[in-house]
Amino acid sequence: MGYCPSPPAAIIRLSTCEMNSLYVDTCYIGNPILEVYSRYVDDGGFIAKSKEEALRVCAIIAGADIDKNIKWEVEFPEEGNYTAFLDTEIKIGEGGEVHSRYYRKPMNKGITLHYHSHHSLSTKTAVARNYYKTARKTSSGRPQLEHSLRKVDELLSKNGYKSPRRYDNSQRRVEASVRQPNDDVTVCIPYISEYVANRIRNYVKSRNIPVKPIFTPGKTLKKTLCSSRPYDKSMCTMANPTLCRICPVITKRVNAMRRVLCTRQRARNALM
């Protein structure tokens, strides 16, 4: 799931397996799912009366995989422990009550948008608030909420956010306002500093310009140094110089170091 086409491919493949296994009976008379079944991309969950029934349903879905390339894993909720599903942990108590709290995988590196990164302050604030919003939505009770908030505090503190709990604005009373539709044009502006961004916002607001500025992060050092990657593969031949992607006569965007290397190679070929 590390590549861009992976989620759509997983959705299509697993949907095909489900349609050929679980939903073959259109009247749902022989449907193995008795109560609840849900799936998000490649993570699915359903309610079964026993482990044997859960394994049977999983075997039915796995049997619809023609190529047998999908690796199926089943996790059972253990007594007294939480079972993870996406970003939530779920546990069923002795009385049948459901407890849930925020969850992050143990192999997660705890890396998010750093506070000292070259992004606008509004972007960093929105990222921090969304973490707290997710923690509150996934928590069922007060003990679970405290656990979820501590998880978010540790994550944000690790990424340079001082006193991260101040971004949790759920306690503030916000007046509900009806947003009026506007026809403001969105303009992307490279982010320079917070001072420059505020000056631009204030100027646009004071002049009533129908423009909504959006500040994008500038070029990183990696992007700057790797800008000549499309020209790394040399295609210059003395017999047909039109194939050259480095020579300044043919290409306008030329890296100086590559131009020197190309010139030296031409001189060496001429001497030979």
Summary of the structure (lengths in Angstrom):
residues: 272
radius of gyration: 28.0
end to end distance: 51.3
largest distance: 88.9
contacts: 584
relative contact order: 0.06
helix: 40%
strand: 12%
